């Protein structure tokens, strides 16, 4: 599916098995729609998604038994960065015939629930491995980084000095870090935490990738970062390259 949208957005398509000169009207239409959307999106033109959705709607009505028009919309929803655009696309997919397109409807409902999660103040409570009580709701007014990591993850280890530096610099101004570890064993977690002298509270997931908090935040890779603003809402994700800039920006907005 991801391969399809890459080809469509590039205005390309692989059509194996077609005889020379044979016309594939649906695929050609999808290619043209995908290419037009890509060009409009890159140019920053308003209404690019609306135009694409209108074309997909037309193609869907003309080919009611086909999944491809709606798969294109699902892939575009996954590809765009703007959450409002994502929500608009997934909201249309939810209205599909669930009997005809059960997987797309199910996925769209899950994505809408995730987008809803990201727009609400985050609720997260636990007792950290060193006994501290953590309640994100009580940190409203501060900028909070929820950081998913592990000692076996090279990027996590490499980036720790930078994260620690940002923490040391802005902690007194209201910047907090909450660590969620997916180390393979508690012993490895304890050894790494002690060696690095990690100062912020941490939670150790006893079932990495299947743990409660990992599932709550849909963590599928690490390092995974969720930066919360003073209202407790997710303001940015995966700010690995510009963490200090974003922290400084969010702290300034509190004032």
C-alpha positions in Angstrom: 0.0 0.0 0.0 2.8 2.4 0.9 4.5 1.6 -2.4 1.3 2.5 -4.3 1.0 6.0 -2.8 4.7 6.7 -3.4 4.2 5.9 -7.1 1.0 7.9 -7.3 2.4 10.9 -5.6 5.4 10.8 -7.9 3.1 10.6 -10.9 4.5 7.2 -11.7 3.0 3.7 -11.8 4.2 0.2 -12.5 1.6 -1.7 -14.5 2.8 -5.3 -14.8 0.9 -7.6 -17.1 -0.7 -4.9 -19.3 -0.3 -5.3 -23.1 1.3 -2.5 -24.9 -1.2 0.3 -25.6 -3.8 -1.1 -23.2 -5.5 1.6 -21.2 -6.0 1.4 -17.5 -8.5 4.2 -16.9 -8.7 4.0 -13.1 -5.0 3.8 -12.5 -4.3 6.6 -15.0 -6.9 8.7 -13.2 -5.3 7.9 -9.8 -1.9 8.8 -11.2 -3.1 12.1 -12.5 -4.9 12.9 -9.2 -1.9 11.9 -7.1 0.5 14.0 -9.3 -1.8 17.1 -9.1 -2.1 16.8 -5.4 1.7 16.5 -5.0 2.3 19.5 -7.1 -0.3 21.6 -5.3 0.9 20.4 -1.9 4.5 21.3 -2.6 3.5 24.7 -4.0 1.5 25.3 -0.8 -1.7 25.9 -2.7 -4.9 25.9 -0.5 -7.5 23.3 -1.1 -5.1 20.7 -2.5 -6.6 18.0 -0.3 -10.2 19.1 -1.0 -9.6 18.8 -4.8 -8.0 15.4 -4.3 -10.9 14.1 -2.2 -13.4 15.4 -4.8 -11.6 13.4 -7.5 -11.4 10.3 -5.3 -15.1 10.6 -4.5 -15.8 10.7 -8.2 -13.6 7.7 -8.9 -15.0 5.8 -6.0 -18.6 6.3 -7.3 -17.5 5.2 -10.8 -15.7 2.1 -9.5 -17.7 1.1 -6.4 -16.1 -2.3 -6.1 -12.5 -1.0 -6.2 -10.4 -0.2 -3.1 -7.7 1.8 -4.9 -9.3 5.2 -4.8 -9.8 4.9 -1.0 -6.4 3.4 -0.5 -4.9 6.4 -2.1 -6.8 8.7 0.3 -5.7 6.6 3.3 -2.1 6.8 2.2 -2.3 10.5 1.6 -3.8 10.9 5.1 -0.8 9.0 6.5 1.6 11.0 4.4 0.5 14.6 5.1 1.8 16.3 8.3 -1.1 18.5 9.1 -3.4 16.9 11.6 -6.4 18.8 10.3 -5.9 17.3 6.9 -5.4 13.9 8.4 -8.6 14.2 10.3 -10.6 15.3 7.2 -9.3 12.4 5.2 -9.9 9.8 7.9 -13.4 11.2 8.6 -14.3 10.5 5.0 -12.9 7.0 5.1 -14.9 6.2 8.3 -18.1 6.8 6.2 -17.2 4.0 3.7 -19.3 0.9 3.6 -17.8 -1.2 6.4 -18.9 -4.4 4.7 -17.1 -3.6 1.5 -14.1 -1.9 3.0 -13.7 -3.2 6.6 -10.0 -2.8 6.9 -10.0 0.8 5.7 -12.9 1.7 8.0 -11.2 0.1 11.0 -7.9 1.8 10.3 -9.6 5.2 9.9 -11.4 4.8 13.2 -8.1 4.0 14.9 -6.4 7.0 13.4 -9.2 9.4 14.4 -9.0 8.1 17.9 -5.2 8.7 17.9 -5.6 12.2 16.5 -8.2 12.9 19.3 -5.7 11.6 21.8 -3.1 14.1 20.5 -5.4 17.1 20.9 -6.4 16.5 24.5 -4.3 17.0 27.6 -2.2 13.9 28.2 -3.1 11.8 31.2 -0.3 9.6 32.6 0.3 8.4 36.1 2.8 5.9 37.5 5.3 5.4 40.3 8.8 5.7 38.9 11.5 3.1 39.4 13.0 5.3 42.2 9.7 5.7 44.0 8.7 9.1 42.8 5.0 9.7 42.0 4.5 10.9 38.5 1.3 12.6 37.4 1.5 14.6 34.2 -1.8 16.4 35.1 0.1 17.9 38.0 2.8 19.2 35.7 0.4 21.6 33.8 2.1 24.9 33.4 5.4 23.2 32.6 6.9 21.9 29.4 7.2 18.1 29.6 9.1 15.7 27.4 7.9 12.1 27.4 10.9 10.2 26.2 10.8 6.5 25.1 14.2 4.9 24.9 16.4 1.9 25.8 20.0 1.3 26.6 20.2 -1.1 23.6 19.2 1.6 21.2 22.3 3.3 19.7 20.6 6.7 18.9 19.2 6.8 22.4 22.6 6.4 23.9 24.2 8.8 21.5 21.6 11.5 22.1 21.6 11.3 25.9 24.3 13.9 26.4 22.3 16.4 24.4 19.1 15.6 26.2 20.8 15.9 29.5 22.3 19.2 28.5 18.9 20.6 27.6 17.4 19.3 30.8 20.1 20.9 32.9 19.8 24.2 31.1 16.0 24.6 31.3 14.8 22.5 34.2 14.7 25.4 36.6 12.7 27.3 34.0 10.0 24.6 34.0 11.2 21.8 31.7 10.6 18.3 32.8 11.6 14.9 31.3 9.8 11.6 31.9 11.6 8.5 30.7 9.9 5.3 29.5 12.4 2.5 29.1 11.9 -0.6 27.0 15.2 -2.2 28.1 15.3 -6.0 27.7 15.8 -6.6 31.4 15.4 -4.6 34.6 19.1 -5.3 35.4 20.2 -3.6 32.1 17.9 -0.7 32.8 19.2 -0.3 36.4 22.8 -0.5 35.3 22.4 2.1 32.5 20.4 4.5 34.7 23.0 4.3 37.4 26.0 4.7 35.0 24.4 7.7 33.3 23.1 9.2 36.5 19.7 9.9 34.9 18.0 12.6 37.0 14.4 12.4 35.8 11.8 9.9 36.8 11.5 6.8 34.7 9.1 3.9 34.1 10.4 0.5 33.1 8.1 -1.4 30.7 8.2 -5.1 31.8 6.8 -6.1 28.4 8.6 -3.9 25.8 6.4 -2.9 22.8 3.4 -4.4 24.6 3.5 -2.4 27.8 0.6 -0.1 28.9 2.3 3.2 28.2 4.0 2.0 25.0 0.5 1.1 23.7 -1.1 4.3 25.0 1.4 6.3 22.9 1.5 3.9 20.0 5.2 3.6 20.2 6.5 1.6 17.2 10.1 2.8 17.3 12.6 4.4 19.6 13.7 7.0 20.4 10.2 8.4 20.4 9.6 11.9 21.8 6.4 13.7 22.7 6.8 17.3 23.8 3.9 18.7 25.8 3.1 22.3 26.2 2.0 24.1 29.3 -1.6 22.8 28.8 -0.5 19.2 28.7 -1.2 18.7 25.0 1.3 17.3 22.5 2.9 20.3 20.8 5.6 18.4 18.9 6.8 14.9 18.2 10.3 13.5 17.6 12.1 16.8 18.1 15.5 15.1 18.2 17.2 17.6 16.0 15.6 20.8 17.4 14.8 19.8 21.0 16.3 22.9 22.6 14.7 25.2 20.1 11.3 23.8 20.7 11.7 23.7 24.5 12.8 27.3 24.5 9.8 28.2 22.3 7.3 26.5 24.5 8.7 27.9 27.7 8.4 31.4 26.2 4.7 30.8 25.4 4.0 30.2 29.1 4.8 33.7 30.0 
